[in-house]
Amino acid sequence: MAQEKQSIHQLTFLRHGQSLANQNQILQGQLDSSLSETGIQQAYALAKLWELERVVFDLVISSPLQRARKTAEIISERLNLTIEFSDLWMERQFGVAEGKSYEELQSLLQERSSRSPYDPAFADAESDWDLFIRASSSIQEILRREPGRYLVVSHGGMLNSALHSILGIPPAPSGTRSILRIENTGYAITEYNRLTESWIISVVNDTRHLVSKLDYVK
């Protein structure tokens, strides 16, 4: 049993709290939007829940974008954790579409001809396969570290691709919606066993802290 425990990477994938761009329905991608007041409250609520539940991580790996960075900092301060920032976990790059409202995006989408998962979503953007490959590489980078408990603070699109990579589900034809959506400060818990070379996904989009009676406490 001890040998098996020493062979397990536990990866908890956490999406950042609500950002100002989320609040204003603006496509972010790698646009560096900060957390909204709601997003800050969400992060503190999760930090308090994990503190009460005595959740432990060996390291936090976070996207450097403000919305993820602040979420990671709030949780790390409460749980006394070390943070490492990595560009690998930044959100999908959406090129010319970044910073546009969802309403403006509709006109951009109408102007486009249909595309395959190999084509960029917008000019200068990452394709579905670009993101899938980056997410797979990001997971591989962690699995080459010592087994342990890692908290990854990232973004909705990136985490969606990470979970698809773990499940072995390649990018689908354009327009196909994923069922693995993670909400703001929702998280997924996964484990990789090096001995059996197998994955377990035990939790997807846990948001108990958002519906509990936990107070917002800094």
Helices and strands as residue ranges (DSSP letters): H 2-5, E 8-15, H 20-23, H 37-52, E 59-62, H 66-79, E 83-85, G 87-89, G 95-97, H 102-111, H 128-143, E 149-154, H 156-167, E 187-193, E 198-206, H 208-211
